[in-house]
């Protein structure tokens, strides 16, 4: 049985950067990555980083942008341009950004603020992309017995 993936229907930027030869590469869209990044950020971070912050964006929105940029290995300037492109309207809707796009310097400050959490949030985001909303349970045994 031969399994074919729809690799030609998505652009390179829409594919999940797990490994170039991984079968999941062609199945994960920008929307999936965005939803996972935003969900992880909302679950893990406070709504605003400081009570006196300008409140143009929530901290989870900015953190999700940083996670997406990290996932796709983009600089903050590239991420800002990527988000502002008209074909990324769906991504902006998922992140609830509206018409405003965070500036590269804002993204840089957010990344510095969450530096110690970035790795664990990225790993959680990747697991959410691959396994969805299900809880992940691992069982390790030394022996297997078929006794009743």
N, C-alpha and C positions, 0 to 999 in steps of 0.2 A: 504494500500500500504506500503510495507516495503522498506526502503532505505538502501542499503549496501554500505559501504565505503571500499576502498582498503587499509585497515589498515595493512594488512600483506605484502604488496608489498614494504613497506619502513621501513628502520631501525629507531630506536628511535631518532637518531641524525638528521634524515631527516625531522622529524615532527616539526611543528610549536608549540612552547611552549606557547599556549594560556591557555588551561586547559586540563588536561588529558582526560576528558570525552567530550570535545567539538568536534562536527562533522568535523570542519575544520582541526582538528589535523592531519588527515590522508591525506589531500589533498594538503598540502603545502610542497614543496620540499626545499632542501638546495639552489637550483638555484633561487627559488622565493625569499627566504630570502636575498640571496646575491645580486640579482638584485635590490631589494628594498633598501637595505642598501647603495649600491653604488650610486643609483639614488638620494637618499636623501642627501648623502654627497656631491655629485657633485653640486646639486642645492643650497646647503646652505653654502658651505665652499670655501675659496680661493684655487687656484691650489697648492700653496706652502705657508707654514706658515711663511716663512722668505725668503728674496731674497738671503741670503747667505747659505741657507740650502743645504745639499749635493745633493738633487734632485734624489736620488735613487728611491724614491716613492713619489707620489703626496700626499698632505694632505688628499684629499678625499679617496684615496686608503687606507691609514692608518686608517682614521676615520671609513670607512666601515668595516675594520677588527675589530676595537674596538666595533662597533655596533653589529656585528655578534657574537663576543665573549660574549657581554653583553646579547644578545638575548638567546643564548644557555647556559648561566651561566657558562662560561669557564674562567679559569685563563688565564693570558697572555701566560704562558708556554704551557698550554693545547691547546690554540688557535694556537700557533706557530707550535706545533706538528700536530694538526688537519689539518692545511693548507698544511703542507709538505707531507701528506700522498698521495700516488699515486691515490687513488680514488677521491681525491679532485681536480683533474686537471681541471675539468669544472669550479669549483669555482674560481680557479686561473685565468682561461681565462676570466671569467666575470669581475673580478677585475683588469684585465690587468696587473697582477703581473709578468708574464713571469716565469723565473726559480728562481728568488729571493723571499725569504720569509722574512717578517719583523721580527726582533729579539724581544723577549719578553720585553726587556728594552725599545726599541723604541715604542712599543705598549703602555707600561706603561706611558711614557712621553707624548704621544699623548692623552691618556685618561685624564691625569692631565691637559693638555692644553685646552681640550674641556669639562672640568668638568661641567661648567655651562650650556652647550648646550646639554649634553648627554641625559638627560631625554626627552627634547622636540624632539630631533632627533629620539630617540627610539620610541616615540609615533607616530611621523610622519611615520616612517618606518613600524610600525605595521598597521597603517591605509592603507598605500600603499599596503601591503601584502594582507590585507583582501578585500579592495575595489578596488584595481588596480589603474589605472591612472585616473579614473573618479574623478571629483570634488565632494566633500561631502557637501550636503546642508541639513540643518535641519530646519524644520518649526515647530514652537510651537504656538498653538492657545488655547484660553480659551473656545471658543464655536465653534460648527460646525453647519452651517446653510445650508439647502438645497434649499433656496429661489432662484428664477431665477431673 
